[in-house]
Amino acid sequence: MPIARSPLPTVSDARHDAVTAAALAVIRRALVEGVPVTRTGLAEEAAVTLGASPQAALAEVDDVAQQLGVSSLR
């Protein structure tokens, strides 16, 4: 029987992973370090993980959020 192979991750998967990493980093800081969750903080973290400007990164976060059924951040 042939072995089923999972498809290679797509760019979209990598972008979703980066958005997830940014969101989890912000949540972790809030829970562990007591840093308040702010739009600016999320934008800065997403900018690092996505390698984009804060505005572009936040737009990417918003796009992923909407795909998941979360209302717009804008």
N, C-alpha and C positions, 0 to 999 in steps of 0.2 A: 504494500500500500504506500503510495507516495506521501511524503511529509508535506503538510500544509505550511506554507510560509506566509508570514504576515507581510503586508505591503510595506515598502519603505515609507518613513514619515514624509509627509508633504510639507511644503513651505507653510501652508495653513496650519498644520499640526504644530510646527515649530513656533509659529506666532502665538497660537493658543497657549502653548506651554510657557512662553515668555510672559504672556499676560497673567497666567495663573501664578507664575513665580513672583511677579511684581505684587499681585494682590496678597499672596500669602506672606510675603516679606513685610508688607505694611501691617497686616493683621498681627503677625508675630511681634513686631515692635510695639504695637498697641497693648497686646496682652502681657508680654514679658517685661518690656521696658517702660510701659506707661506713656509712650509717645502718642499724642492724639492723632487720630485718622483725619487727614485733611486732603482736599482735592490737590493741593500743591504737592504734598508728600507722595500721593499716588502717582501724579504726573512725573515727578522726579525719579521715583523708583522704576516706573515703566519706561522712562527714557533710557535708563541704564540697561535694563534687560532687553529692550527692543533695539537699542542703538539708534534712537531717533530723537528728535527734539521733543521737549515736554508736551507741546501742543499736538504733534503728530502721534506720540505715544498714547496720550489720553484719548485721542480719536480712535486709535486701535483698541484700547480697553473698552471704549464705548461700543464699538462694533461687535466685539466678542460678547459683551454683556447682553446686547440686544439679541444676538443669535441664541443666547441661553434663556431668553425670555425676561431678562432684567430690564426695567425701563431705563431710558436714556439718562446718562450722566450730565448731559448738556442742559 
